[in-house]
Amino acid sequence: TAGPTIIPVGGRVTLSCSVDDSDGWKYDWFRRTSNSNEAQVDGEENRDIRVSQGGIYRCRGRRGKPVYYTDYSDEVTLIQCFYLCLSVSTSVSVTLQPDWSQIFSGEKITVRCEIQGGGDTEWDYEWKTPQSTSHQTHVNYWTLSVSESSSGNYMCRGRNRRDSYSSTHRVIKLTVSQTKPEAELNADIKVIPVGGSVTLSCSVNPSSGWKYYWYRGDQSTELLIRQDDVFKSNGQISVSKEGQYWCRGGRGEPVYYSQYSQSVTIKKLVTVSNKVVVTLHPNWSEIYHGEMITVRCEIQGGDTEWEYEWKTTSSIKPSNQNEFRISSACSSHSGNYRCKGRKKNAQYKTTEWSDFIKLTVNNSKSTSLTVSPDRVQHFTSDSVSLSCEGNSTEWRVRRFPEDSYLSLCSDWGTMTGSTCNISGLNSSAVYWCESGSGQFTNSVNITGHNMILMSPVHPVTEGQSVSLGCRLKTGQKLSNNVFFYQNDKLLQNDTRVELIISAVSKSHEGFYKCQHSGKESPQSWMTVKSE
């Protein structure tokens, strides 16, 4: 470090050299000028020295035996006045134009030397570049087309033409990459909707200064569009024609181009003639709170595999499947539903939207049907009681079996008050209650079997523990080799006779069944609701 950097006539300047805060150092001092080589200052080894000669000074520390040397310090330039000396405060900076974070081989740049202060002083400039040790010029910039060999430090300083005073060197480092950058092209969607457009985005990393050039067809096709400056920050265009698109970036004058991007193929949406309908299962336009219903999208014609899209005015949105299963209906499910399909093997081919179907969930307290024993599956020999509960006293139980016709409890059981007792389940059927005033309860599907799965009747809450068991009509205790399945996938096949889920989650929702000695229970659906 130095105090003042200008040595007045007959005066001296103090220079100080230091190495961290450690002890035991002695110092070597060196001096050179722009016209002479560097030489060691004789007789000086102290931390501070006083000098009366102008020049370029630097120092280093040494200690120990054998001697250990530090790196050299930065240089300090002292200016010596021989006549009248005016202290002029100046600062030097070196800049790159354009000031991009990364430069690529083949681009054109300008290195500029700026001297602030010094009034109306006229300066010459001395440059040191990776290709030359010294270069004198009257102008303060250095313009070059860079290559990989251009990488390195660029230094400049100013020399006062009148008094030969030089300002301190300043350095900037230039790094040139030999690898040409590649543009990246992305599309928000790849199928143009009817009457719509697709947004394409082009980018080059690093992103400074790029403008974007767009092509349709192939790389040799005439330029489609050059993006104006106003768009260069996001590099986006909208297109409404199908085809193969490319892009690349360009910057500077003359223009330096990036590599072409990978192509993106854009298709235009084609409407196919397959008819689409939305159906409700069961087909009730109004259901009560808590009932189960399925909204289904059905596409007629052909065996094509489809992806499904739904639109609804309800606050709960269906997933992109052909069925929307509602295990416990609430007012949020009320609304209009419609759907359409898109071919999996040809994403640009889609059906028209179906007509809307209206679903209404009644949140008022309904009448209800309860089953005893309270389980989903029953043995064929079981006695089952169906009880109608509600505000009416004129209840009757009805059923609709798979192989017969609509009938009343008196045809296949005994009606006592509002309860229907059945001595045996010989066939599968759907049961519900009707009142004289036209009220309907929820419906239940009851089947009789020789082997049943013991599973929860009502939805279970996430985090709860659930136990599923298997039972034979004969009452025989199952000791081992009981297989349990979820959605026809084997879950457990060891010596345990129960399937225990310690903490259920949404992934456990589905159809379950059990199997033993070649016999298999029917499937039962287990619903999992959020806590």
VEXBA-783805 format. One record per residue (C-alpha): residue in one letter; x, y, z. Coordinates in pm, 1 decimal, decimal comma. Layout:
<recs>
["A" [X Y Z]]
...
</recs>
This chain:
<recs>
["T" [0,0 0,0 0,0]]
["A" [103,7 361,9 -52,3]]
["G" [8,2 692,2 98,9]]
["P" [-2,7 944,7 -185,2]]
["T" [96,8 806,0 -525,4]]
["I" [249,9 1129,4 -650,2]]
["I" [605,8 1215,4 -534,6]]
["P" [641,3 1594,2 -503,9]]
["V" [958,8 1774,5 -613,8]]
["G" [1233,1 1681,7 -366,0]]
["G" [995,1 1471,5 -159,7]]
["R" [937,9 1107,4 -68,5]]
["V" [646,4 863,3 -43,5]]
["T" [609,4 580,4 211,4]]
["L" [530,1 228,0 87,9]]
["S" [412,9 -44,6 328,4]]
["C" [423,9 -422,3 278,0]]
["S" [243,2 -668,6 510,1]]
["V" [156,6 -1039,6 527,9]]
["D" [-163,1 -1107,2 723,5]]
["D" [-109,9 -1061,2 1099,2]]
["S" [171,5 -1317,4 1141,2]]
["D" [522,4 -1253,0 1270,4]]
["G" [880,2 -1306,4 1155,4]]
["W" [856,2 -1162,5 805,2]]
["K" [1121,1 -965,7 620,0]]
["Y" [1042,6 -801,2 290,0]]
["D" [1192,5 -782,2 -60,6]]
["W" [1115,8 -469,6 -264,7]]
["F" [1114,8 -443,1 -645,8]]
["R" [1094,6 -150,5 -889,5]]
["R" [1057,3 -113,6 -1262,7]]
["T" [951,9 149,0 -1516,7]]
["S" [779,3 130,2 -1851,7]]
["N" [1126,3 151,1 -2011,1]]
["S" [1330,9 -68,4 -1774,4]]
["N" [1316,8 -420,2 -1636,9]]
["E" [1231,4 -495,6 -1277,2]]
["A" [1514,8 -491,2 -1022,1]]
["Q" [1530,9 -544,4 -648,7]]
["V" [1565,4 -232,2 -434,6]]
["D" [1902,9 -266,6 -262,6]]
["G" [1933,5 -251,1 116,3]]
["E" [1560,4 -258,3 186,2]]
["E" [1398,1 -539,4 383,4]]
["N" [1178,4 -354,1 629,9]]
["R" [800,6 -343,3 623,5]]
["D" [797,0 31,3 544,6]]
["I" [1030,3 209,7 303,4]]
["R" [1047,3 568,8 182,4]]
["V" [1120,7 626,6 -188,5]]
["S" [1192,6 935,3 -394,3]]
["Q" [1186,4 776,7 -742,7]]
["G" [879,2 725,6 -951,3]]
["G" [809,1 383,7 -1096,5]]
["I" [610,3 64,7 -1055,4]]
["Y" [671,4 -106,6 -718,9]]
["R" [580,6 -440,1 -569,2]]
["C" [692,4 -652,9 -273,0]]
["R" [693,3 -1001,2 -121,1]]
["G" [752,2 -1152,0 224,1]]
["R" [1012,2 -1408,7 332,4]]
["R" [1100,8 -1592,0 653,7]]
["G" [1266,1 -1903,9 793,8]]
["K" [1552,2 -2128,5 685,7]]
["P" [1525,9 -2254,8 420,1]]
["V" [1357,5 -1934,0 310,5]]
["Y" [979,6 -1945,2 248,4]]
["Y" [849,4 -1677,4 7,3]]
["T" [496,4 -1538,9 -25,9]]
["D" [335,8 -1449,8 -358,8]]
["Y" [414,7 -1106,6 -497,8]]
["S" [187,2 -819,1 -402,2]]
["D" [-16,4 -617,2 -650,6]]
["E" [172,9 -335,1 -818,8]]
["V" [157,5 30,6 -712,6]]
["T" [253,3 307,3 -957,7]]
["L" [421,3 622,1 -818,6]]
["I" [437,7 935,2 -1033,5]]
["Q" [733,8 1167,7 -981,7]]
["C" [701,5 1541,3 -1036,1]]
["F" [1009,1 1720,2 -1172,9]]
["Y" [865,5 2071,5 -1190,5]]
["L" [524,3 2194,3 -1072,7]]
["C" [321,2 1895,1 -955,4]]
["L" [-58,0 1909,4 -939,3]]
["S" [-224,7 1623,6 -757,0]]
["V" [-490,1 1484,4 -986,0]]
["S" [-725,6 1217,3 -855,6]]
["T" [-808,6 959,4 -1124,4]]
["S" [-963,4 614,2 -1136,2]]
["V" [-945,3 355,1 -1413,2]]
["S" [-1202,7 93,8 -1511,6]]
["V" [-1207,0 -170,4 -1783,3]]
["T" [-1541,9 -280,7 -1931,5]]
["L" [-1670,9 -526,0 -2190,4]]
["Q" [-1927,7 -419,7 -2449,1]]
["P" [-2162,3 -597,5 -2479,9]]
["D" [-2137,7 -694,1 -2111,8]]
["W" [-2259,7 -1055,1 -2143,5]]
["S" [-2196,4 -1314,8 -1873,8]]
["Q" [-2055,9 -1559,4 -2131,3]]
["I" [-1887,2 -1493,7 -2465,5]]
["F" [-1874,1 -1751,2 -2746,1]]
["S" [-1602,3 -1805,2 -3006,1]]
["G" [-1684,7 -1598,2 -3317,7]]
["E" [-1860,4 -1310,0 -3137,7]]
["K" [-1737,6 -952,6 -3167,4]]
["I" [-1669,9 -755,7 -2848,8]]
["T" [-1507,7 -428,9 -2743,3]]
["V" [-1283,0 -390,5 -2437,8]]
["R" [-1299,1 -27,8 -2321,9]]
["C" [-1069,4 164,2 -2083,8]]
["E" [-1238,4 447,9 -1892,5]]
["I" [-1046,6 707,4 -1686,9]]
["Q" [-1254,9 918,9 -1451,1]]
["G" [-1111,0 1244,1 -1320,4]]
["G" [-806,4 1436,0 -1445,4]]
["G" [-1003,5 1726,6 -1585,6]]
["D" [-913,3 1800,2 -1947,0]]
["T" [-605,2 1578,0 -1941,2]]
["E" [-526,8 1410,1 -2271,5]]
["W" [-442,4 1042,9 -2236,2]]
["D" [-264,6 775,0 -2429,7]]
["Y" [-353,4 415,4 -2346,6]]
["E" [-129,2 121,9 -2279,5]]
["W" [-285,2 -225,9 -2321,3]]
["K" [-171,5 -570,4 -2219,8]]
["T" [-366,4 -860,6 -2369,0]]
["P" [-327,5 -1241,9 -2373,1]]
["Q" [-176,4 -1207,6 -2720,7]]
["S" [70,8 -921,8 -2653,8]]
["T" [274,2 -784,1 -2362,0]]
["S" [221,8 -419,0 -2452,1]]
["H" [24,3 -216,8 -2702,8]]
["Q" [7,4 162,1 -2727,5]]
["T" [-292,1 345,3 -2872,1]]
["H" [-450,8 689,7 -2869,9]]
["V" [-802,6 541,3 -2839,6]]
["N" [-951,3 387,3 -2526,4]]
["Y" [-1101,7 71,2 -2676,7]]
["W" [-988,7 -259,9 -2822,6]]
["T" [-1230,5 -436,5 -3063,8]]
["L" [-1182,9 -799,7 -3161,0]]
["S" [-1361,8 -1110,5 -3290,4]]
["V" [-1292,2 -1355,5 -3012,5]]
["S" [-1172,9 -1715,4 -3025,2]]
["E" [-1084,7 -1957,0 -2748,2]]
["S" [-730,1 -1813,8 -2747,6]]
["S" [-878,2 -1472,0 -2662,1]]
["S" [-948,3 -1589,0 -2307,5]]
["G" [-739,8 -1421,1 -2040,4]]
["N" [-673,1 -1090,0 -1866,1]]
["Y" [-701,4 -752,1 -2042,8]]
["M" [-522,4 -463,1 -1867,4]]
["C" [-507,9 -94,4 -1945,5]]
["R" [-371,6 227,0 -1799,6]]
["G" [-363,2 585,4 -1911,4]]
["R" [-54,5 796,2 -1976,3]]
["N" [-70,2 1175,3 -1952,3]]
["R" [55,0 1302,6 -2290,7]]
["R" [180,8 1629,8 -2143,1]]
["D" [359,4 1520,2 -1826,1]]
["S" [402,6 1144,8 -1887,4]]
["Y" [205,8 1059,8 -1573,8]]
["S" [53,7 711,6 -1575,6]]
["S" [-251,5 591,8 -1388,4]]
["T" [-259,4 246,2 -1225,5]]
["H" [-328,6 -65,4 -1435,3]]
["R" [-678,5 -211,8 -1415,8]]
["V" [-766,7 -567,5 -1524,8]]
["I" [-1074,5 -747,4 -1657,5]]
["K" [-1090,7 -1119,4 -1730,1]]
["L" [-1245,9 -1250,7 -2050,8]]
["T" [-1359,9 -1612,8 -2080,2]]
["V" [-1447,0 -1741,8 -2427,1]]
["S" [-1637,3 -2068,2 -2477,7]]
["Q" [-1558,2 -2275,8 -2786,0]]
["T" [-1889,9 -2464,9 -2766,3]]
["K" [-2169,7 -2299,9 -2960,6]]
["P" [-2489,1 -2267,9 -2749,9]]
["E" [-2804,0 -2452,7 -2853,9]]
["A" [-3150,2 -2300,9 -2855,6]]
["E" [-3427,5 -2478,4 -2665,7]]
["L" [-3783,2 -2479,8 -2800,4]]
["N" [-4089,7 -2561,2 -2589,1]]
["A" [-4464,6 -2560,8 -2657,7]]
["D" [-4737,7 -2516,4 -2394,8]]
["I" [-4945,5 -2773,2 -2586,0]]
["K" [-4876,6 -2955,2 -2912,1]]
["V" [-5230,9 -2964,6 -3050,2]]
["I" [-5396,6 -2647,0 -3176,1]]
["P" [-5755,1 -2627,6 -3042,0]]
["V" [-6037,0 -2535,8 -3278,0]]
["G" [-6011,9 -2162,6 -3347,0]]
["G" [-5715,1 -2130,6 -3109,5]]
["S" [-5337,3 -2119,2 -3112,9]]
["V" [-5028,3 -2269,3 -2949,5]]
["T" [-4758,7 -2066,5 -2769,3]]
["L" [-4397,0 -2152,4 -2857,3]]
["S" [-4108,5 -2044,2 -2631,7]]
["C" [-3744,3 -2022,5 -2742,9]]
["S" [-3448,7 -1966,4 -2509,7]]
["V" [-3068,7 -1972,0 -2519,3]]
["N" [-2874,4 -2017,8 -2197,3]]
["P" [-2715,0 -1792,4 -2083,4]]
["S" [-2995,6 -1564,3 -2192,2]]
["S" [-2830,5 -1218,7 -2222,4]]
["G" [-2893,9 -1020,6 -2538,4]]
["W" [-3061,1 -1283,9 -2757,9]]
["K" [-3323,1 -1218,8 -3023,1]]
["Y" [-3506,6 -1515,3 -3168,9]]
["Y" [-3557,8 -1643,9 -3523,9]]
["W" [-3842,5 -1884,6 -3605,8]]
["Y" [-3879,6 -2144,5 -3883,6]]
["R" [-4155,4 -2377,7 -4001,2]]
["G" [-4088,5 -2682,9 -4218,3]]
["D" [-3717,2 -2755,4 -4178,0]]
["Q" [-3395,5 -2567,6 -4107,7]]
["S" [-3349,3 -2471,3 -4471,6]]
["T" [-3696,7 -2319,2 -4494,5]]
["E" [-3723,3 -1944,0 -4541,9]]
["L" [-3730,1 -1751,7 -4214,1]]
["L" [-4080,6 -1759,9 -4066,8]]
["I" [-4046,1 -1464,0 -3834,9]]
["R" [-3775,5 -1272,3 -3651,1]]
["Q" [-3883,9 -1174,0 -3304,0]]
["D" [-3879,7 -799,9 -3239,6]]
["D" [-3683,5 -647,2 -2951,4]]
["V" [-3998,4 -612,8 -2743,8]]
["F" [-4024,2 -993,1 -2726,2]]
["K" [-3660,4 -1083,5 -2665,4]]
["S" [-3703,0 -1116,2 -2287,4]]
["N" [-3943,4 -1409,4 -2314,9]]
["G" [-3890,4 -1532,4 -2673,4]]
["Q" [-4251,0 -1635,7 -2739,0]]
["I" [-4478,4 -1648,9 -3042,9]]
["S" [-4827,8 -1786,8 -3103,3]]
["V" [-4893,8 -2010,8 -3403,3]]
["S" [-5221,6 -2135,1 -3548,1]]
["K" [-5087,3 -2350,6 -3835,2]]
["E" [-4975,7 -2709,3 -3794,2]]
["G" [-4626,0 -2813,3 -3896,4]]
["Q" [-4269,7 -2867,0 -3775,2]]
["Y" [-4120,8 -2564,9 -3596,5]]
["W" [-3759,6 -2467,2 -3515,3]]
["C" [-3589,3 -2166,2 -3359,6]]
["R" [-3244,2 -2023,0 -3294,1]]
["G" [-3103,5 -1718,5 -3118,4]]
["G" [-2895,6 -1434,2 -3255,3]]
["R" [-2718,3 -1138,1 -3094,6]]
["G" [-2462,2 -868,7 -3166,8]]
["E" [-2356,1 -689,5 -3485,1]]
["P" [-2271,4 -871,8 -3704,1]]
["V" [-2521,8 -1127,7 -3577,7]]
["Y" [-2380,9 -1432,3 -3398,4]]
["Y" [-2622,2 -1729,7 -3423,7]]
["S" [-2676,3 -2012,0 -3177,0]]
["Q" [-2734,0 -2367,7 -3294,6]]
["Y" [-3085,0 -2461,0 -3406,7]]
["S" [-3320,7 -2603,3 -3148,9]]
["Q" [-3469,0 -2949,2 -3167,2]]
["S" [-3790,7 -2942,8 -3369,4]]
["V" [-4142,0 -2944,2 -3223,5]]
["T" [-4428,9 -3082,5 -3431,0]]
["I" [-4761,0 -2903,8 -3387,8]]
["K" [-5084,8 -3072,2 -3497,5]]
["K" [-5424,0 -2918,9 -3557,4]]
["L" [-5719,1 -3066,0 -3368,6]]
["V" [-5938,7 -3299,0 -3575,3]]
["T" [-6290,4 -3383,1 -3461,6]]
["V" [-6398,7 -3748,5 -3497,8]]
["S" [-6759,0 -3863,9 -3535,6]]
["N" [-6783,9 -4090,7 -3228,1]]
["K" [-7087,0 -3998,5 -3020,2]]
["V" [-7031,1 -3924,3 -2652,1]]
["V" [-7288,9 -3941,5 -2371,5]]
["V" [-7271,2 -3896,3 -1994,6]]
["T" [-7472,5 -4142,1 -1783,4]]
["L" [-7552,8 -4177,9 -1413,8]]
["H" [-7538,3 -4514,0 -1236,5]]
["P" [-7792,0 -4560,5 -1078,4]]
["N" [-7982,6 -4342,1 -1317,8]]
["W" [-8130,7 -4102,4 -1060,3]]
["S" [-8147,2 -3732,9 -1140,5]]
["E" [-8164,0 -3657,3 -766,7]]
["I" [-7984,3 -3840,4 -489,0]]
["Y" [-7960,8 -3780,7 -115,7]]
["H" [-7662,6 -3672,2 89,4]]
["G" [-7429,9 -3965,9 159,5]]
["E" [-7549,8 -4190,1 -125,4]]
["M" [-7314,6 -4349,0 -379,4]]
["I" [-7339,7 -4273,4 -750,4]]
["T" [-7111,6 -4302,0 -1055,0]]
["V" [-7093,6 -4047,3 -1339,2]]
["R" [-6969,5 -4223,0 -1652,2]]
["C" [-6842,8 -4097,4 -1990,1]]
["E" [-6937,2 -4339,1 -2269,6]]
["I" [-6790,9 -4309,6 -2621,9]]
["Q" [-6973,6 -4508,8 -2885,2]]
["G" [-6811,8 -4683,8 -3180,7]]
["G" [-6481,2 -4869,8 -3227,4]]
["D" [-6237,7 -5017,2 -2979,2]]
["T" [-6012,2 -4709,6 -2958,4]]
["E" [-5837,5 -4632,6 -2629,2]]
["W" [-5935,4 -4287,1 -2509,0]]
["E" [-5820,8 -4019,5 -2271,0]]
["Y" [-6108,1 -3832,2 -2111,6]]
["E" [-6171,6 -3467,0 -2033,0]]
["W" [-6455,4 -3336,9 -1814,6]]
["K" [-6632,6 -3005,1 -1775,2]]
["T" [-6863,3 -2947,1 -1482,3]]
["T" [-7031,8 -2664,1 -1296,7]]
["S" [-6983,2 -2850,2 -966,3]]
["S" [-6707,2 -2743,3 -728,9]]
["I" [-6546,9 -3091,9 -730,0]]
["K" [-6369,8 -3176,0 -1057,2]]
["P" [-6356,6 -3532,1 -1196,1]]
["S" [-6020,8 -3683,8 -1284,4]]
["N" [-5934,1 -3767,9 -1647,9]]
["Q" [-6090,2 -4113,6 -1631,0]]
["N" [-6406,8 -4243,6 -1793,6]]
["E" [-6576,3 -4279,5 -1452,3]]
["F" [-6623,6 -4037,8 -1163,0]]
["R" [-6717,8 -4247,4 -860,5]]
["I" [-6889,4 -4054,7 -579,5]]
["S" [-6882,0 -4272,0 -268,1]]
["S" [-7061,5 -4023,8 -42,5]]
["A" [-7252,6 -3750,7 -223,6]]
["C" [-7272,2 -3394,1 -92,8]]
["S" [-7392,1 -3057,8 -225,2]]
["S" [-7050,2 -2991,0 -383,4]]
["H" [-7122,1 -3268,0 -635,8]]
["S" [-7439,0 -3096,1 -764,6]]
["G" [-7404,0 -2953,5 -1112,8]]
["N" [-7394,6 -3021,0 -1486,1]]
["Y" [-7145,6 -3273,2 -1624,5]]
["R" [-7021,6 -3327,3 -1979,3]]
["C" [-6714,5 -3495,4 -2128,7]]
["K" [-6518,7 -3565,5 -2445,4]]
["G" [-6250,4 -3813,7 -2552,1]]
["R" [-5906,8 -3783,8 -2712,7]]
["K" [-5746,8 -4080,7 -2887,5]]
["K" [-5442,0 -4205,7 -2698,9]]
["N" [-5257,2 -4298,1 -3017,9]]
["A" [-5347,0 -3972,2 -3196,3]]
["Q" [-5366,6 -3679,3 -2953,8]]
["Y" [-5486,1 -3439,9 -3222,0]]
["K" [-5806,5 -3642,2 -3279,6]]
["T" [-6090,3 -3566,7 -3039,6]]
["T" [-6465,6 -3613,0 -3011,1]]
["E" [-6717,6 -3334,9 -2972,7]]
["W" [-6833,9 -3250,2 -2621,5]]
["S" [-7127,0 -3455,8 -2496,9]]
["D" [-7454,3 -3296,4 -2389,9]]
["F" [-7473,9 -3194,0 -2025,0]]
["I" [-7636,5 -3422,8 -1770,3]]
["K" [-7760,9 -3269,4 -1446,2]]
["L" [-7688,1 -3419,0 -1104,5]]
["T" [-7870,9 -3284,6 -797,7]]
["V" [-7773,4 -3382,9 -442,9]]
["N" [-8050,5 -3321,2 -188,0]]
["N" [-7896,6 -3220,0 145,9]]
["S" [-8225,9 -3248,2 340,8]]
["K" [-8253,4 -3541,3 584,3]]
["S" [-8364,2 -3845,2 380,1]]
["T" [-8529,6 -4152,0 498,8]]
["S" [-8290,3 -4441,2 523,5]]
["L" [-8265,0 -4822,7 494,5]]
["T" [-8057,6 -5020,9 746,9]]
["V" [-7948,5 -5384,6 722,6]]
["S" [-7902,6 -5637,0 1005,2]]
["P" [-7648,4 -5801,4 1029,9]]
["D" [-7469,3 -5478,6 932,2]]
["R" [-7229,9 -5603,5 666,2]]
["V" [-7192,9 -5591,6 290,3]]
["Q" [-7189,7 -5964,9 214,6]]
["H" [-7416,9 -6237,4 360,6]]
["F" [-7445,0 -6617,1 348,6]]
["T" [-7729,7 -6767,9 145,8]]
["S" [-7875,2 -6916,2 465,9]]
["D" [-7863,2 -6589,5 665,2]]
["S" [-8176,8 -6427,9 803,6]]
["V" [-8158,0 -6060,4 716,0]]
["S" [-8372,1 -5770,5 842,9]]
["L" [-8427,4 -5456,9 633,8]]
["S" [-8558,3 -5162,1 839,7]]
["C" [-8702,7 -4840,2 697,3]]
["E" [-8637,6 -4532,1 908,0]]
["G" [-8786,8 -4187,7 856,5]]
["N" [-9087,5 -3964,3 915,5]]
["S" [-9339,7 -4184,4 736,1]]
["T" [-9541,5 -4471,2 887,2]]
["E" [-9644,4 -4619,2 551,2]]
["W" [-9320,6 -4787,6 451,6]]
["R" [-9285,0 -5078,4 213,6]]
["V" [-8967,7 -5257,3 108,6]]
["R" [-8910,4 -5331,8 -256,4]]
["R" [-8642,6 -5514,8 -449,4]]
["F" [-8521,2 -5554,1 -804,7]]
["P" [-8339,4 -5884,8 -853,9]]
["E" [-8107,2 -5960,1 -1144,5]]
["D" [-8323,9 -6241,2 -1283,4]]
["S" [-8682,3 -6135,2 -1200,7]]
["Y" [-8912,5 -5837,2 -1174,4]]
["L" [-8987,0 -5552,5 -935,9]]
["S" [-9170,0 -5686,9 -627,7]]
["L" [-9270,2 -5612,2 -265,5]]
["C" [-9150,3 -5766,7 62,1]]
["S" [-9470,2 -5970,7 91,8]]
["D" [-9365,2 -6169,4 -218,5]]
["W" [-9037,1 -6301,9 -66,6]]
["G" [-9037,5 -6211,1 304,6]]
["T" [-9245,5 -6090,2 598,7]]
["M" [-9324,6 -5721,4 655,2]]
["T" [-9369,8 -5629,9 1021,9]]
["G" [-9429,2 -5258,1 1070,3]]
["S" [-9144,7 -5086,6 884,2]]
["T" [-8914,6 -5394,3 886,6]]
["C" [-8889,2 -5666,3 623,1]]
["N" [-8749,5 -6000,9 744,0]]
["I" [-8588,8 -6237,5 491,3]]
["S" [-8520,2 -6599,1 592,6]]
["G" [-8272,3 -6673,4 313,6]]
["L" [-8089,3 -6497,6 28,5]]
["N" [-8134,2 -6707,9 -282,7]]
["S" [-8044,1 -6438,0 -535,0]]
["S" [-7874,4 -6102,7 -564,9]]
["A" [-8098,8 -5795,2 -558,7]]
["V" [-8114,5 -5423,2 -493,2]]
["Y" [-8340,3 -5325,9 -196,9]]
["W" [-8491,8 -4992,4 -95,8]]
["C" [-8786,4 -4841,8 94,1]]
["E" [-9078,1 -4642,4 -45,6]]
["S" [-9337,5 -4442,7 148,7]]
["G" [-9698,7 -4377,5 63,0]]
["S" [-9614,0 -4008,2 10,3]]
["G" [-9352,4 -4091,0 -256,6]]
["Q" [-9032,3 -4076,9 -48,6]]
["F" [-8742,0 -4310,5 -131,9]]
["T" [-8452,3 -4426,8 85,5]]
["N" [-8099,0 -4513,0 -13,4]]
["S" [-8060,5 -4847,7 -188,2]]
["V" [-7842,3 -5142,9 -86,4]]
["N" [-7716,0 -5431,9 -296,3]]
["I" [-7747,6 -5758,5 -100,6]]
["T" [-7611,0 -6090,3 -223,4]]
["G" [-7592,8 -6437,8 -72,4]]
["H" [-7275,3 -6647,4 -92,1]]
["N" [-7110,5 -6957,5 53,3]]
["M" [-6792,5 -6764,2 129,5]]
["I" [-6786,9 -6395,9 226,5]]
["L" [-6540,3 -6116,7 293,6]]
["M" [-6582,4 -5938,6 628,1]]
["S" [-6525,4 -5573,7 539,2]]
["P" [-6640,1 -5227,7 661,5]]
["V" [-6991,3 -5126,3 555,0]]
["H" [-6930,4 -4753,1 595,5]]
["P" [-6641,6 -4536,4 471,6]]
["V" [-6328,7 -4548,7 689,2]]
["T" [-6120,7 -4243,8 779,3]]
["E" [-5757,5 -4201,4 675,3]]
["G" [-5524,8 -4311,8 953,9]]
["Q" [-5765,2 -4565,6 1105,9]]
["S" [-5681,6 -4933,4 1149,1]]
["V" [-5890,0 -5177,7 941,6]]
["S" [-5915,7 -5557,5 961,6]]
["L" [-6053,4 -5767,7 673,0]]
["G" [-6145,7 -6131,0 730,4]]
["C" [-6274,8 -6431,4 536,0]]
["R" [-6557,9 -6661,8 648,2]]
["L" [-6715,4 -6986,1 519,0]]
["K" [-7087,5 -7067,1 532,6]]
["T" [-7011,7 -7391,7 716,0]]
["G" [-6858,6 -7198,5 1005,3]]
["Q" [-6525,2 -7377,3 952,3]]
["K" [-6236,9 -7181,7 1101,8]]
["L" [-5977,8 -7083,5 842,7]]
["S" [-5632,7 -7156,3 980,4]]
["N" [-5399,6 -7063,6 694,3]]
["N" [-5356,6 -7018,5 319,5]]
["V" [-5603,3 -6728,6 294,3]]
["F" [-5526,5 -6498,9 0,2]]
["F" [-5640,9 -6134,2 -3,3]]
["Y" [-5668,4 -5919,1 -317,6]]
["Q" [-5714,6 -5547,9 -388,0]]
["N" [-5846,0 -5466,0 -735,9]]
["D" [-5753,6 -5824,1 -839,4]]
["K" [-5391,2 -5772,7 -726,9]]
["L" [-5257,8 -6018,4 -466,3]]
["L" [-5176,9 -5837,0 -140,1]]
["Q" [-5119,7 -6116,8 113,7]]
["N" [-5066,9 -6494,5 80,7]]
["D" [-4892,3 -6607,4 400,4]]
["T" [-5015,8 -6794,1 710,8]]
["R" [-5219,2 -6499,9 842,1]]
["V" [-5597,9 -6535,4 814,4]]
["E" [-5671,1 -6161,1 837,9]]
["L" [-5557,5 -5864,0 632,6]]
["I" [-5472,5 -5587,1 879,1]]
["I" [-5407,4 -5233,1 754,6]]
["S" [-5262,4 -5036,7 1046,3]]
["A" [-5328,6 -4691,9 896,4]]
["V" [-5540,6 -4664,0 582,6]]
["S" [-5478,4 -4402,9 313,6]]
["K" [-5647,8 -4312,9 -14,1]]
["S" [-5432,5 -4572,4 -190,0]]
["H" [-5616,1 -4845,4 6,3]]
["E" [-5953,5 -4753,0 -147,4]]
["G" [-6078,4 -5014,8 -392,1]]
["F" [-6234,3 -5359,4 -439,4]]
["Y" [-6130,4 -5637,5 -198,9]]
["K" [-6188,2 -6012,7 -201,0]]
["C" [-6049,5 -6324,0 -31,4]]
["Q" [-5970,8 -6676,8 -153,6]]
["H" [-5928,2 -7010,9 28,4]]
["S" [-5893,2 -7367,7 -102,7]]
["G" [-6017,2 -7275,2 -448,0]]
["K" [-6321,3 -7082,6 -316,6]]
["E" [-6346,4 -6709,9 -366,0]]
["S" [-6560,3 -6441,9 -205,2]]
["P" [-6729,7 -6167,9 -407,7]]
["Q" [-6562,7 -5825,9 -423,3]]
["S" [-6658,8 -5545,7 -184,9]]
["W" [-6568,0 -5181,0 -222,9]]
["M" [-6391,9 -5008,5 67,9]]
["T" [-6422,2 -4629,5 71,5]]
["V" [-6153,2 -4417,1 240,3]]
["K" [-6242,2 -4058,2 333,9]]
["S" [-6011,8 -3774,6 439,6]]
["E" [-5968,9 -3695,0 806,1]]
</recs>
